[in-house]
């Protein structure tokens, strides 16, 4: 920063409180501005550029009937991302964000498509209801690949999304084990299961969870229950934070990845913005366990990084407030 932290904190507080508004009148926007200023080490922060990286992978636990959609949809949605037709593409264009699409391990062999980044760890994970989803070596490879994506490019803000049929099941199991929560408290309908489907999914996940102790370190939880895309997101969050980039955490699955990132690298917290409370049952429980307060609550449950993109304008507004808003002195406005 060039000055000691205490002096910077004093200057930051004075800068925010000196804007032409009552102290604290902009609420969370002021907190966002302060977070970004600390991360970038400047009282004139910027959030002009954003990269959304979408990691796609498949999950062996889909064989247990835990999703309302077939596994083939993962591959089909990758093609949709590459064609620019998904919600994430539409929102990215609306807010001026770049998109990178990554094959982290889609079932059925490598995915063909112009612009797709191949970072395959395997042909989908194994069935976590019957045994480990992946090996320790695969976990490390996925984390390392994710770290590379978190460092890539020059964007000031990084968002991470995912696509993978049955990944709400994987995320629920991973979050439950990393945070020490009963998995039954965080099982949701995912892609839209009916009541019978939800009951079946809960039974499968409780059986899977019973294979291991109630609490696991993140690398072990990822090996036992994770997806390649969840592990890559966790690695990407860690390295993006280390690079001084703001990390926009999307919905339920991204929050499970964030829990893993925080378990492995607690300092990542300083870079994280939890963008929204999704409509997936259990997301609020996981956010509360992390002590995270989401910016938005819009009833979303899509994933793909869509909620992160919708929060981006708030981050940009916060940066602009600190950087460009007049002070009482510069505007000649009385404080009394």
Residue pairs with C-beta under 8 A, 6 or more apart in sequence:
1 8
1 41
2 41
3 11
8 38
8 41
11 43
12 34
12 37
12 38
12 43
15 43
15 322
15 327
16 30
16 33
16 34
16 322
17 23
18 327
18 328
18 329
19 321
19 322
19 325
19 326
19 327
19 328
20 325
20 326
20 327
20 328
20 331
20 333
21 325
24 30
26 321
28 295
28 314
29 314
29 317
29 318
29 321
30 318
30 321
32 273
32 295
32 314
32 315
32 318
33 45
33 318
33 319
33 321
33 322
34 322
35 246
35 270
35 273
36 45
36 47
36 246
36 315
36 318
36 319
36 322
37 43
37 45
37 322
38 270
39 45
39 244
39 245
39 246
39 270
39 271
40 46
40 156
40 244
41 244
43 322
43 323
44 322
44 323
45 319
45 322
45 323
46 156
46 319
46 323
47 156
47 157
47 246
47 312
47 315
47 316
47 318
47 319
48 156
48 316
49 98
49 154
49 155
49 156
49 157
50 95
50 96
50 97
50 98
50 155
50 156
50 157
50 158
50 159
50 248
50 309
50 312
51 97
51 98
51 99
51 100
51 152
51 153
51 155
51 157
51 158
51 159
52 88
52 92
52 97
52 98
52 99
52 100
52 159
52 160
52 161
52 305
52 308
52 309
53 99
53 100
53 101
53 102
53 149
53 158
53 159
53 160
53 161
53 236
53 305
54 81
54 88
54 99
54 100
54 101
54 102
54 160
54 161
54 162
54 163
54 304
54 305
55 102
55 104
55 146
55 149
55 160
55 161
55 162
55 163
55 228
55 229
55 232
55 233
55 236
56 74
56 77
56 78
56 81
56 101
56 102
56 103
56 104
56 106
56 111
56 162
56 163
56 164
56 229
57 74
57 103
57 104
57 105
57 106
57 121
57 124
57 125
57 162
57 164
57 167
57 227
57 228
57 229
57 232
58 71
58 74
58 105
58 106
58 107
58 108
58 123
58 124
58 125
58 164
58 165
58 166
58 227
59 71
59 124
59 125
59 128
59 133
59 164
59 165
59 166
59 167
59 169
59 170
59 227
60 124
60 125
60 126
60 127
60 128
60 133
61 125
61 127
61 128
61 129
61 133
61 166
61 169
61 170
61 204
61 208
62 71
62 165
62 166
62 169
63 127
64 127
64 129
64 200
64 204
65 197
65 200
65 201
65 204
66 166
66 169
66 190
66 193
66 197
66 200
66 201
66 204
66 205
67 165
67 166
67 168
67 169
67 190
67 191
67 193
68 189
68 190
68 191
68 192
68 193
68 194
68 197
69 165
69 191
70 165
71 107
71 124
71 165
71 166
72 108
73 165
74 106
74 107
74 163
74 164
74 165
75 106
75 107
75 108
75 111
77 86
77 163
78 101
78 103
78 106
78 111
78 113
78 116
78 163
79 111
79 113
80 86
81 88
81 89
81 99
81 101
81 163
81 304
82 101
82 113
82 114
82 115
82 116
84 93
86 304
87 302
87 304
87 306
88 99
88 161
88 304
88 305
88 306
88 309
89 99
91 97
91 306
91 309
91 310
92 98
92 99
92 309
94 309
95 309
95 310
95 312
95 313
97 159
97 309
97 312
98 153
98 155
100 117
100 149
100 152
101 113
101 115
101 116
101 117
102 116
102 117
102 118
102 119
102 149
102 229
102 232
103 110
103 111
103 116
103 117
103 118
103 119
103 120
104 119
104 120
104 121
104 142
104 145
104 227
104 228
104 229
104 232
105 120
105 121
105 122
105 123
105 124
105 125
105 227
105 228
105 229
106 120
106 123
106 124
106 164
107 123
107 124
108 123
109 123
110 118
110 120
111 118
119 145
119 149
119 232
120 228
121 134
121 138
121 141
121 142
121 145
121 228
121 231
122 134
122 138
122 228
125 133
125 134
125 170
125 226
125 227
125 228
126 132
126 133
126 134
127 133
128 169
128 170
128 173
128 208
128 224
128 225
129 204
129 205
129 207
129 208
131 211
132 223
132 224
133 170
133 222
133 223
133 224
133 225
133 226
133 227
134 142
134 222
134 223
134 226
134 228
134 231
135 223
136 219
136 223
138 223
138 228
139 219
139 222
139 223
139 226
139 231
140 219
142 222
142 228
142 231
142 232
142 235
143 219
143 222
143 231
143 232
143 234
143 235
144 235
145 232
145 235
146 231
146 232
146 233
146 234
146 235
146 236
146 237
146 238
146 239
147 235
147 236
147 238
147 239
148 239
149 232
149 235
149 236
149 239
150 158
150 235
150 236
150 237
150 238
150 239
150 240
150 241
150 242
150 243
150 245
151 239
151 240
151 242
151 243
155 245
156 245
156 246
157 245
157 246
157 248
157 312
157 315
158 236
158 240
158 245
158 246
158 247
158 248
159 247
159 248
159 250
159 305
159 308
159 309
159 312
160 233
160 236
160 237
160 247
160 248
160 249
160 250
160 254
160 257
160 305
160 308
161 250
161 254
161 303
161 304
161 305
161 306
161 308
162 227
162 229
162 230
162 233
162 250
162 253
162 254
162 257
162 303
162 304
162 305
163 229
163 303
163 304
164 170
164 227
164 229
165 191
166 190
167 227
167 229
167 230
167 253
167 303
168 188
168 190
168 191
168 252
168 253
168 280
169 187
169 190
169 201
169 204
169 205
170 225
170 226
170 227
170 230
170 253
170 256
171 227
171 230
171 252
171 253
171 255
171 256
171 257
172 183
172 186
172 187
172 188
172 205
172 256
172 282
173 183
173 205
173 208
173 209
173 221
173 224
173 225
174 218
174 221
174 222
174 225
174 226
174 230
174 256
174 259
174 260
175 181
175 186
175 255
175 256
175 259
175 282
175 286
176 182
176 183
176 185
176 186
176 209
177 209
177 212
177 214
177 215
177 216
177 220
177 221
177 224
177 225
178 215
178 216
178 217
178 218
178 221
178 256
178 259
178 260
178 263
179 215
179 259
179 286
179 289
179 290
180 214
180 215
181 285
181 286
181 289
182 209
183 205
183 206
183 208
183 209
184 202
184 205
184 206
185 282
185 285
186 281
186 282
186 283
186 285
186 286
187 198
187 201
187 202
187 205
187 281
187 282
188 198
188 252
188 280
188 281
188 282
188 283
188 301
189 197
189 198
189 280
189 281
190 201
190 280
193 200
193 201
208 225
211 224
212 220
212 224
216 224
217 263
218 234
218 259
218 260
218 261
218 263
218 264
219 264
221 260
222 230
222 231
222 234
222 260
226 260
230 253
230 256
230 257
230 260
231 257
231 260
233 253
233 254
233 257
233 258
233 261
234 257
234 258
234 260
234 261
234 264
235 261
237 247
237 249
237 257
237 258
237 261
237 268
237 271
237 272
238 261
238 264
238 265
238 268
240 247
240 271
241 247
241 261
241 265
241 267
241 268
241 270
241 271
241 272
242 265
244 271
245 271
246 271
246 273
246 315
247 258
247 268
247 271
247 272
247 273
248 273
248 275
248 305
248 308
248 309
248 311
248 312
248 315
249 255
249 258
249 272
249 273
249 274
249 275
249 292
249 308
250 275
250 276
250 303
250 304
250 305
250 306
250 307
250 308
251 275
251 276
251 278
251 280
251 283
251 300
251 301
251 302
251 303
251 306
251 307
252 278
252 280
252 282
252 283
252 286
252 301
252 303
253 303
254 303
254 305
254 308
255 274
255 283
255 286
255 287
255 290
255 292
256 286
258 268
258 272
258 274
258 290
258 292
259 286
259 289
259 290
261 268
262 268
262 269
262 272
262 290
272 292
273 295
273 311
273 315
274 287
274 290
274 292
274 293
274 294
274 295
275 294
275 295
275 296
275 307
275 308
275 310
275 311
276 294
276 295
276 296
276 297
276 298
276 300
276 307
276 310
276 311
277 283
277 284
277 287
277 294
277 296
277 297
278 300
278 301
278 307
279 299
279 300
279 301
280 301
287 293
287 294
295 311
295 314
296 307
296 310
296 311
296 314
298 307
298 310
300 306
300 307
300 310
326 333
328 334
328 335
